[in-house]
Amino acid sequence: MGNKEYPVFEDDSSMNMCSEPVVGYAATGSGYANTAATLDDVCVSNDWDPGIGPYSMEELNARIDEAEIFMEKAERGDWSDWITEEQSRANLYSKYPWLR
């Protein structure tokens, strides 16, 4: 059996390329019916608060600064602010036993 030679195509901008239609998709989904909710379909109360914040730029910057401190400590070898994946999983399973 001989090797089958496949044609080599040179980069040619005149070749037709396949791609998804740009205009056919809405910003909130694929453009097809029943695939994504629009903002009009979402029924969330204006006072709903998931409680995770941050609620201001100051709080956001404080969280970033704290994370950077933890990362710098870890780079110096102090891993006391971190836990392993196994410890994280054990914590989740003890808090939410239905995840097992």
N, C-alpha and C positions, 0 to 999 in steps of 0.2 A: 504494500500500500504506500502510495506516495503522499507527501504532505500537500494539503490543499492550500493553494495560494489565495489569499483574500486581497481584494483591491485596497490600495492605500489611497485615501482621499486627502488631497492637499487642502489647506485652509482656504476656503473660497467664500467670500462674503456674499456671492450671488446665489449660494445654495439656500434652499428653503429650509428653515429650521422649525421644528415642532415645539410649541410652547402653549401654556395655558392662555386663554384669552384674557387680555388685560381688563377690558371693559365688562366682561361677564361676571366679575366677582364684586360683591358689595363689601364695604369696609368691615362689616360685622360678621361676614360668613362667606360661604362659597357662592352665593347667588341662587342656590337651589332652594326650593320650598322645604320648610320644616327642618332645616339643618342648623340654624343658629337663631337665637332670640335677638330681636332688635331692642333698642332702648325703650321703645314704647311698650314692649311685652314684659319688661322686668317689673315685678311688683315688690319693691323693697321700700320699707318705710324710711322717710327722711331722717328719722331720729335713731335708726338702727346703727349700733356701734359694735363692731366685732371685738373691740378692746385690745387691739394689738398696736395701734398708733404707728408711727409717731404723729403727733398732732400739730407740731410746729417745726420750723427749721432749726430752732435751738435744740429741741429734743432729738431731732434727726442727727444733728452734728454731735451731740453728746454721745449718742449710741455709736456713731462712727469712731469717735475718739476712744471710747471704751474698747471697742473691738480691735482697734489698732494697738492699744496697750497690751491686750491679751496676745495678739499675734507677735509683737516684739518680745514679750516674755517667753513665748514658745520658741522663737528663733534663738534665744539665749539658753534654751534647755529647760526652762521652767514650764512644765506641762500641767501645773496644778489647777489651772482654770479650765482644762479640757477633760472630756471623758472619751472612752473608746466607743466604737460602734456597738460592741456587744453590751456595754453598760447602758448606752442609750436605748437599745432594743429591749433590754431587761426592764428599764424604767417604764417604757411604753406598755409592755406586757403586764406589768404589775398595776399600772394605772388603768389600762383598757384591756382586760383579759379576753374580750371578744376578738382581738386582733390575732390571736394565736391560730 
